[in-house]
Amino acid sequence: MRSSASAPQLVDVLFGAYRRRILSLLLLRPDESFYVREIARLTGVPAGSLHRELKLLTAAGLLERSSSGNQV
């Protein structure tokens, strides 16, 4: 029999810490648009990890990517 104290939480298994930070920001503010640098600043997620997570979320159809000049 497994102890519930040592069992990982489902959210920890499905979503890493960086993805949870990103999704928390975006899902709690659905009517807003954010630039990549702004997401990095607000979440504290490093640029490389942020780009990887955003690419995965966009490919899954959860995010919409748009460009405005040099900003994404």
RAQUI-V870017 format. One record per pair of residues at least 6 apart in sequence whose ideal C-beta (glycine too) atoms are under 7 Angstrom apart, sorted by the first residue. I is the first residue (numbers start at 1). J is the second residue. D is the distance in whole Angstrom. If there is no record, write none. Layout:
# RAQUI-V870017
I & J & D
I & J & D
This chain:
# RAQUI-V870017
18 & 45 & 5
18 & 49 & 5
18 & 53 & 6
19 & 53 & 5
21 & 43 & 4
21 & 44 & 7
21 & 45 & 6
22 & 39 & 7
22 & 43 & 6
22 & 45 & 6
22 & 53 & 5
25 & 39 & 7
25 & 42 & 6
25 & 43 & 6
35 & 71 & 5
35 & 72 & 7
36 & 50 & 7
36 & 54 & 7
36 & 72 & 5
39 & 50 & 6
40 & 47 & 6
40 & 50 & 5
54 & 63 & 7
57 & 63 & 5
58 & 65 & 5
65 & 72 & 6
